[in-house]
Amino acid sequence: MTIRIGIIGPVGGATPSSPPGKGGRDALGRALEQLLDDPEIHQIIYLGLDDAATAAVEAQQRDALSEEAFLDRAAKLAHGGTPSAIDALLAEDEKRRRLAIVRRLPHPPARAIEMFERWILLAVHDKAMLDKDDVANAQVILYGKAKHADFKRFGPRCFFTPGPVSAGLVGRLELSAAGDLTLQAYDRHGRMEIDETLEAGSAKLVVTA
């Protein structure tokens, strides 16, 4: 089975902590919908420092069926509901449950560290806050503060960002059966801006004194 992590760049207001405008909120909503619709994505990381992703998830949760409403509709459909109506109800409930996979970064100076099989991922808003040990002990550094999507490889490790969500791209990390890690930035139509693969043999931990 393919395992994926979705990445969303920051919305960005006037400052990292300021609320985004309507255009930013709409772009974030579209990005969340795009990644949540991929059943192979088991986690979504938002690379902003603001509360935009939390607010977007809470808004979708309010619009979604409650557990009580789901059970009530399920009981009614059990007595003569069409297969398509039952499928639609189950899909709606699954989407509500999947909102729990959205994660946000901890406040600086904390860093988000994720083990993705043999790969060590480090996620921050601003890569300028990283020190030598941070870079040495991660194969993939995900960051949000950027003007556009970018991928840079430095020996056995790389820096990757999908850019601001307003640019219309989302990121995806995909782990292959062989352990290789593919990093992609793509738009709503699946057009790739970035498509790079790190081979499993390069996933080695370096410890500095």
Backbone bond lengths (Angstrom), bond angles and torsions (degrees), N, CA, C in turn:
res aa  C-N    CA-C-N  psi(-1)  N-CA   C-N-CA  omega(-1)  CA-C   N-CA-C  phi
1 M - - - 1.467 - - 1.527 109.92 -
2 T 1.310 116.42 136.23 1.460 121.43 176.35 1.533 110.03 -70.71
3 I 1.338 116.70 139.03 1.457 121.84 176.85 1.517 107.90 -118.59
4 R 1.313 116.63 129.88 1.457 120.81 -176.31 1.523 111.90 -133.17
5 I 1.333 115.18 150.64 1.457 122.91 169.69 1.519 107.07 -120.82
6 G 1.330 116.73 131.13 1.453 121.27 177.12 1.522 110.45 -92.87
7 I 1.329 116.66 145.32 1.458 122.28 -178.58 1.532 109.00 -127.27
8 I 1.333 115.85 130.50 1.465 121.27 176.98 1.525 108.78 -121.65
9 G 1.320 116.07 128.08 1.455 121.17 177.07 1.514 111.41 -73.82
10 P 1.334 117.19 166.87 1.459 121.05 -176.39 1.515 113.66 -67.74
11 V 1.329 115.22 151.01 1.458 121.22 175.15 1.521 109.23 -73.52
12 G 1.332 115.42 -54.49 1.460 120.39 177.37 1.502 113.57 82.64
13 G 1.342 115.76 114.35 1.455 121.89 169.83 1.517 107.09 -104.76
14 A 1.285 116.69 -153.82 1.455 120.28 178.12 1.512 111.20 -64.86
15 T 1.347 116.25 -33.23 1.459 122.45 174.25 1.515 106.73 -134.04
16 P 1.351 119.24 164.02 1.459 120.27 -179.22 1.524 114.20 -54.62
17 S 1.349 117.20 -28.94 1.464 119.58 -176.78 1.525 113.23 -97.78
18 S 1.330 118.37 -2.86 1.459 120.11 -177.36 1.520 110.82 -82.95
19 P 1.336 118.07 152.05 1.460 120.48 -178.47 1.523 111.41 -69.77
20 P 1.322 117.57 142.74 1.467 120.70 179.52 1.517 111.14 -76.46
21 G 1.336 115.73 160.11 1.447 120.73 175.28 1.519 111.01 -77.65
22 K 1.336 116.33 177.88 1.464 120.58 -177.91 1.520 111.73 -60.43
23 G 1.354 117.10 -39.56 1.459 119.22 179.67 1.518 112.10 -60.48
24 G 1.344 116.14 -40.60 1.458 120.48 178.28 1.512 112.03 -66.94
25 R 1.330 116.44 -40.49 1.466 119.71 178.81 1.521 110.78 -65.24
26 D 1.332 117.26 -39.98 1.467 120.59 178.90 1.523 111.02 -64.60
27 A 1.342 116.75 -41.67 1.466 120.49 179.44 1.517 110.78 -64.33
28 L 1.326 116.50 -39.85 1.463 120.28 178.27 1.523 110.71 -65.54
29 G 1.326 116.87 -41.83 1.458 120.17 178.00 1.515 112.28 -59.99
30 R 1.341 116.48 -41.49 1.468 120.04 178.58 1.527 111.18 -66.24
31 A 1.330 116.34 -39.87 1.465 120.14 179.93 1.525 110.78 -64.79
32 L 1.322 116.68 -43.34 1.461 120.32 178.00 1.527 111.05 -61.63
33 E 1.311 116.03 -45.62 1.467 120.16 179.74 1.526 110.90 -59.93
34 Q 1.332 115.97 -42.90 1.462 120.81 -179.19 1.526 111.38 -60.34
35 L 1.328 117.12 -44.79 1.458 120.40 -177.18 1.529 112.03 -77.88
36 L 1.319 117.58 -36.43 1.462 120.30 179.04 1.522 111.80 -65.97
37 D 1.324 116.76 -26.42 1.462 120.66 179.60 1.531 112.48 -75.63
38 D 1.327 117.14 -9.10 1.471 120.88 178.04 1.526 108.06 -92.58
39 P 1.341 119.42 106.80 1.465 121.39 -174.44 1.525 113.95 -67.16
40 E 1.332 117.62 -14.28 1.462 120.09 -178.53 1.526 112.51 -89.83
41 I 1.329 117.22 -3.97 1.461 121.02 174.77 1.523 108.75 -85.32
42 H 1.334 116.83 120.21 1.460 119.97 -176.88 1.527 112.65 -104.49
43 Q 1.341 117.39 -4.62 1.446 121.05 176.58 1.526 109.06 -157.20
44 I 1.326 116.77 143.31 1.464 122.45 176.05 1.521 107.47 -124.26
45 I 1.327 116.74 127.19 1.459 121.73 -179.41 1.521 109.34 -110.36
46 Y 1.330 115.63 125.90 1.463 121.48 175.98 1.521 108.17 -96.69
47 L 1.335 117.48 125.15 1.456 122.56 -171.72 1.532 114.04 -95.26
48 G 1.319 117.51 17.10 1.459 120.59 175.45 1.513 111.56 -96.88
49 L 1.335 116.63 164.25 1.463 121.87 177.09 1.521 112.00 -97.42
50 D 1.329 117.52 -7.87 1.458 121.01 -178.58 1.528 110.62 -83.79
51 D 1.329 115.00 -179.15 1.469 121.17 -178.82 1.526 112.55 -97.67
52 A 1.334 117.14 17.13 1.465 120.29 -173.75 1.527 112.13 -61.46
53 A 1.331 117.52 -43.68 1.464 119.82 -178.50 1.520 110.91 -66.71
54 T 1.331 116.71 -40.80 1.455 120.26 177.90 1.524 110.71 -61.04
55 A 1.347 116.14 -44.43 1.457 120.41 179.32 1.528 111.43 -63.82
56 A 1.345 116.76 -39.68 1.464 120.49 -179.39 1.525 110.81 -65.87
57 V 1.333 116.75 -41.00 1.462 120.59 178.68 1.528 110.26 -65.53
58 E 1.339 116.76 -43.41 1.464 120.27 179.68 1.525 111.15 -62.94
59 A 1.330 116.93 -37.45 1.468 120.32 178.34 1.527 110.67 -64.69
60 Q 1.329 116.41 -42.08 1.465 119.76 179.27 1.521 111.08 -68.54
61 Q 1.334 116.63 -34.22 1.458 119.49 177.58 1.525 111.07 -65.99
62 R 1.332 116.63 -37.34 1.470 119.51 178.00 1.521 111.14 -65.96
63 D 1.337 116.62 -34.42 1.463 120.90 -178.90 1.528 112.24 -79.49
64 A 1.334 116.14 -19.26 1.466 119.89 -175.99 1.531 110.60 -80.92
65 L 1.314 115.07 166.51 1.459 120.77 176.74 1.525 110.30 -67.11
66 S 1.322 116.81 137.55 1.457 120.19 170.53 1.530 108.42 -74.81
67 E 1.326 116.70 166.22 1.467 120.39 178.65 1.523 110.25 -60.08
68 E 1.331 116.51 -40.57 1.469 120.33 -179.54 1.520 111.22 -65.65
69 A 1.346 116.37 -42.85 1.462 119.77 179.86 1.525 110.95 -66.05
70 F 1.348 116.18 -37.81 1.459 119.64 177.77 1.529 110.99 -61.41
71 L 1.339 116.66 -47.60 1.464 120.32 -177.89 1.527 110.96 -64.42
72 D 1.338 116.94 -36.64 1.458 120.81 178.87 1.527 110.81 -64.09
73 R 1.346 116.62 -46.92 1.463 119.95 179.34 1.522 111.30 -67.31
74 A 1.344 116.39 -37.25 1.468 119.65 179.43 1.527 110.70 -62.97
75 A 1.328 116.21 -40.12 1.464 119.81 179.88 1.529 110.94 -63.98
76 K 1.329 115.60 -39.74 1.473 119.21 179.88 1.526 110.90 -68.48
77 L 1.337 116.54 -40.96 1.465 119.86 -179.11 1.531 111.83 -69.86
78 A 1.333 116.29 -24.94 1.471 119.21 179.39 1.522 111.57 -64.62
79 H 1.313 116.18 -20.32 1.469 120.57 179.51 1.526 108.95 -108.74
80 G 1.320 116.10 74.32 1.450 120.68 173.58 1.504 115.68 98.97
81 G 1.340 118.70 8.58 1.452 120.23 177.02 1.517 111.87 -70.15
82 T 1.318 117.37 145.37 1.460 120.73 179.52 1.530 109.73 -75.57
83 P 1.334 118.20 154.59 1.470 120.49 177.81 1.527 112.67 -56.53
84 S 1.330 117.24 -38.17 1.464 119.71 -179.26 1.528 111.11 -67.42
85 A 1.329 117.95 -37.88 1.464 121.68 178.87 1.524 110.73 -67.28
86 I 1.332 116.15 -39.31 1.470 120.45 178.03 1.523 110.27 -66.18
87 D 1.338 116.92 -43.24 1.468 120.91 178.47 1.531 110.90 -61.00
88 A 1.337 115.94 -40.65 1.462 120.13 -179.25 1.523 110.73 -65.30
89 L 1.317 117.33 -39.67 1.463 121.10 178.47 1.522 111.16 -65.35
90 L 1.321 117.04 -43.19 1.465 120.94 179.47 1.527 111.05 -64.97
91 A 1.341 116.43 -38.53 1.464 120.13 178.78 1.518 110.63 -65.52
92 E 1.325 116.72 -39.30 1.468 121.22 179.07 1.532 110.79 -64.87
93 D 1.336 115.77 -40.82 1.464 119.66 179.75 1.530 111.15 -68.63
94 E 1.332 116.28 -38.84 1.465 119.98 179.18 1.527 110.76 -64.20
95 K 1.326 117.17 -39.20 1.462 120.27 178.46 1.524 110.66 -63.45
96 R 1.339 116.77 -39.96 1.464 120.03 177.54 1.526 110.81 -61.87
97 R 1.316 116.77 -43.87 1.462 120.85 -179.31 1.530 111.33 -65.66
98 R 1.324 116.88 -34.85 1.455 120.45 -176.28 1.533 113.09 -71.49
99 L 1.312 117.64 -13.97 1.468 119.29 176.49 1.524 111.34 -60.89
100 A 1.321 116.82 -21.17 1.467 121.02 -179.27 1.523 112.73 -70.80
101 I 1.334 118.23 -12.13 1.474 119.33 -178.05 1.521 112.60 -84.50
102 V 1.338 117.87 -5.20 1.463 120.94 -178.61 1.528 109.55 -79.07
103 R 1.334 116.66 127.65 1.463 122.66 -179.37 1.526 109.77 -121.32
104 R 1.331 115.90 150.26 1.456 120.58 174.17 1.522 108.93 -119.68
105 L 1.319 115.92 162.15 1.455 120.96 -178.16 1.525 110.78 -73.11
106 P 1.338 116.84 150.34 1.469 119.28 171.14 1.526 108.94 -72.71
107 H 1.304 115.95 159.32 1.465 119.34 178.78 1.523 110.07 -70.31
108 P 1.356 117.01 141.52 1.468 120.69 177.27 1.533 109.91 -58.51
109 P 1.351 117.58 148.16 1.470 126.68 10.21 1.526 114.55 -88.04
110 A 1.324 118.45 8.61 1.460 120.16 178.84 1.525 110.68 -64.74
111 R 1.322 115.95 150.96 1.449 122.44 176.61 1.527 109.26 -120.34
112 A 1.320 117.27 150.97 1.458 121.19 174.37 1.524 108.22 -93.20
113 I 1.322 116.67 123.75 1.464 121.83 -179.93 1.518 108.01 -119.40
114 E 1.309 116.42 130.73 1.464 122.37 -177.48 1.518 109.26 -130.84
115 M 1.338 116.44 130.91 1.468 121.27 171.90 1.521 107.53 -91.85
116 F 1.308 116.23 118.96 1.459 122.59 -179.85 1.519 106.39 -115.51
117 E 1.355 114.72 86.86 1.457 121.11 -168.36 1.532 108.75 56.07
118 R 1.322 119.19 -120.18 1.465 120.72 -177.88 1.530 113.19 -86.43
119 W 1.318 116.88 -2.78 1.457 121.22 -176.46 1.524 110.92 -93.48
120 I 1.329 116.30 140.00 1.458 122.00 174.57 1.524 108.08 -105.46
121 L 1.338 116.15 117.62 1.449 122.28 -179.93 1.530 109.15 -105.14
122 L 1.301 116.00 136.33 1.459 122.30 176.63 1.519 107.54 -121.48
123 A 1.338 117.42 124.12 1.457 121.13 -175.93 1.530 110.30 -120.08
124 V 1.322 115.83 127.98 1.466 122.07 178.23 1.528 108.86 -141.03
125 H 1.316 115.63 163.42 1.457 118.84 173.98 1.527 110.41 -76.60
126 D 1.321 116.19 -49.60 1.464 122.12 -175.47 1.527 109.55 -118.83
127 K 1.321 116.77 113.67 1.468 119.47 -177.72 1.524 112.90 -66.71
128 A 1.339 117.55 -13.82 1.463 120.60 179.20 1.526 111.65 -66.88
129 M 1.334 117.86 -17.84 1.460 120.63 -179.52 1.526 112.63 -80.39
130 L 1.326 117.56 -9.30 1.459 120.94 -175.78 1.520 111.22 -77.30
131 D 1.336 115.96 146.55 1.460 119.99 174.24 1.529 109.42 -108.89
132 K 1.320 115.94 -177.60 1.461 121.17 -175.29 1.526 112.05 -60.72
133 D 1.323 117.28 -40.76 1.460 119.99 -179.12 1.520 111.80 -66.31
134 D 1.336 116.99 -38.02 1.470 120.27 177.35 1.524 110.62 -57.22
135 V 1.326 115.21 -48.80 1.463 120.57 -177.03 1.518 110.90 -67.81
136 A 1.330 116.88 -38.13 1.466 120.64 -177.01 1.519 112.30 -66.36
137 N 1.331 117.37 -30.44 1.456 120.14 -171.39 1.525 114.12 -104.93
138 A 1.305 117.53 22.20 1.470 121.20 175.12 1.518 108.86 -138.73
139 Q 1.320 115.70 141.97 1.466 119.22 175.34 1.530 111.74 -85.81
140 V 1.332 116.27 -30.84 1.463 120.67 -177.08 1.529 108.82 -129.23
141 I 1.327 116.40 122.48 1.463 121.77 176.08 1.525 107.97 -108.71
142 L 1.322 115.97 114.87 1.457 122.81 178.39 1.523 108.03 -98.48
143 Y 1.328 116.91 132.78 1.458 119.18 -179.84 1.524 110.45 -140.77
144 G 1.334 115.14 156.02 1.454 119.52 -174.78 1.506 115.20 -104.98
145 K 1.333 117.84 -35.66 1.453 121.19 -173.94 1.525 110.31 -72.57
146 A 1.331 116.97 101.95 1.464 122.37 -176.62 1.525 108.87 -163.47
147 K 1.313 115.91 157.45 1.466 120.41 178.20 1.516 112.17 -89.16
148 H 1.334 116.83 -18.74 1.459 120.61 -178.61 1.528 109.00 -159.76
149 A 1.322 116.77 168.50 1.465 121.48 177.27 1.522 109.91 -62.88
150 D 1.344 116.12 143.61 1.461 118.64 -177.89 1.526 110.22 -156.79
151 F 1.309 114.92 149.16 1.457 122.98 175.32 1.522 108.03 -138.98
152 K 1.336 115.65 125.71 1.459 120.47 177.37 1.518 108.63 -131.49
153 R 1.318 115.65 129.05 1.460 120.47 178.68 1.526 109.74 -103.08
154 F 1.330 115.55 132.78 1.461 121.82 176.71 1.528 107.81 -127.93
155 G 1.330 115.73 94.56 1.464 119.52 -177.99 1.517 110.63 61.29
156 P 1.347 118.22 -124.75 1.468 121.19 -176.36 1.525 113.86 -83.74
157 R 1.338 118.42 2.87 1.461 119.80 -177.76 1.527 110.82 -131.21
158 C 1.329 115.43 169.72 1.459 118.77 -178.10 1.516 111.08 -146.68
159 F 1.335 114.90 160.47 1.457 123.76 171.49 1.529 106.85 -111.67
160 F 1.344 116.17 137.11 1.466 119.37 -175.89 1.524 110.35 -144.70
161 T 1.337 116.48 136.14 1.457 122.53 172.38 1.521 109.54 -143.70
162 P 1.340 117.97 141.62 1.464 120.21 173.38 1.524 111.95 -82.73
163 G 1.355 116.83 -1.84 1.456 120.02 -177.30 1.520 111.12 81.23
164 P 1.329 118.01 177.81 1.466 120.64 179.48 1.519 110.99 -63.63
165 V 1.316 115.73 146.34 1.463 119.36 -176.25 1.527 111.59 -63.27
166 S 1.333 116.91 -23.63 1.465 120.74 178.77 1.527 112.78 -65.47
167 A 1.338 117.33 -18.12 1.465 121.22 178.26 1.527 112.02 -76.40
168 G 1.331 116.85 -9.46 1.461 120.28 174.22 1.513 115.62 87.16
169 L 1.345 117.23 12.58 1.459 120.42 179.65 1.522 110.57 -113.26
170 V 1.317 115.64 150.45 1.465 122.10 169.13 1.519 107.93 -121.78
171 G 1.319 116.21 162.66 1.459 120.47 178.20 1.523 111.03 -109.66
172 R 1.316 114.64 156.99 1.460 119.63 177.58 1.516 109.29 -147.99
173 L 1.323 115.85 133.35 1.455 122.21 172.95 1.517 107.11 -110.44
174 E 1.325 116.45 125.64 1.462 120.37 -175.89 1.523 110.14 -124.74
175 L 1.324 115.54 127.62 1.451 121.87 -179.83 1.520 109.85 -98.15
176 S 1.324 117.01 124.81 1.457 121.10 -179.83 1.525 110.60 -85.35
177 A 1.320 116.68 167.40 1.458 121.28 178.04 1.523 111.57 -61.09
178 A 1.334 117.19 -28.85 1.461 121.78 179.65 1.527 112.46 -81.62
179 G 1.344 116.64 -6.28 1.458 120.21 179.87 1.508 114.42 94.79
180 D 1.349 118.33 -0.03 1.464 120.52 175.86 1.524 109.57 -70.99
181 L 1.333 115.67 152.18 1.459 120.64 -178.65 1.526 109.22 -118.99
182 T 1.337 115.73 121.26 1.462 121.29 178.24 1.526 109.39 -104.22
183 L 1.333 115.45 132.69 1.463 122.03 179.17 1.520 108.29 -114.42
184 Q 1.326 116.17 127.21 1.458 120.87 -175.69 1.529 111.01 -134.06
185 A 1.320 115.22 146.79 1.464 122.67 168.35 1.520 105.75 -125.88
186 Y 1.334 117.67 125.88 1.460 120.48 -172.76 1.520 110.44 -148.99
187 D 1.329 116.33 160.53 1.456 120.86 -177.70 1.531 111.35 -94.00
188 R 1.325 116.53 -174.61 1.467 121.05 -175.84 1.518 112.88 -66.02
189 H 1.336 117.17 -18.37 1.460 120.96 -179.87 1.524 111.70 -97.10
190 G 1.330 116.81 5.11 1.461 120.64 178.74 1.510 114.69 84.65
191 R 1.334 117.75 6.23 1.464 120.31 178.82 1.520 109.64 -74.87
192 M 1.341 115.36 127.61 1.455 121.72 -174.15 1.526 112.33 -85.80
193 E 1.326 115.18 127.35 1.456 121.70 171.20 1.533 109.52 -93.14
194 I 1.332 114.95 -36.20 1.470 122.50 178.18 1.522 107.85 -135.88
195 D 1.315 116.91 136.13 1.467 122.14 178.04 1.531 107.53 -151.26
196 E 1.331 116.77 93.30 1.459 122.63 -174.54 1.528 109.96 -127.79
197 T 1.323 116.53 145.91 1.454 121.16 -179.62 1.526 110.93 -122.82
198 L 1.341 115.92 132.26 1.457 122.91 173.01 1.520 107.80 -102.05
199 E 1.318 117.22 127.83 1.456 121.12 -178.76 1.512 111.30 -77.02
200 A 1.334 115.34 147.32 1.461 121.31 -175.45 1.518 112.95 -57.89
201 G 1.310 117.34 -30.82 1.469 120.51 -178.75 1.513 114.21 -64.95
202 S 1.341 116.81 -16.19 1.459 119.32 -178.86 1.525 112.15 -91.75
203 A 1.337 117.25 -0.97 1.462 120.53 -177.87 1.518 110.39 -84.31
204 K 1.313 116.80 75.28 1.454 122.16 -179.38 1.523 109.45 -122.58
205 L 1.319 115.66 138.95 1.460 121.25 179.74 1.522 110.33 -83.96
206 V 1.322 115.95 133.02 1.461 121.57 177.35 1.524 107.88 -113.23
207 V 1.321 117.24 124.97 1.455 122.31 -179.78 1.516 108.63 -107.29
208 T 1.339 116.67 124.40 1.449 119.94 179.29 1.521 110.84 -103.86
209 A 1.300 116.26 150.68 1.466 120.46 -177.88 1.517 109.58 -76.79
